[in-house]
């Protein structure tokens, strides 16, 4: 039987804490066949075609906020799927081959 969430006020807002086990059908797949969400997939598709795009142009193109695009790109970089080559003004994004980073 699920327990009620614990709601606490913290300095940056509200924290909701759930205790108990996560049902098997709701757990994230931790295997090697991990799929990306819509935003990261759209970003990688666009950057394969136009690697010198800016975060603001990507955000406009995929109808997301700049902060959402930036978060997704940071996650892609941490996962080894995306890399910045060169400087801020004259650099480009490189979509990395996933087979090299497994």
Secondary structure by P-SEA (a helix, b strand, c coil): cbbbbbbbbccccbbbbbbccccccccccccccccccaaaaaaaaaaaacccccaaaaaaaacccaaaaaaaaaaaaaacccccccccccbbbbbccccccc
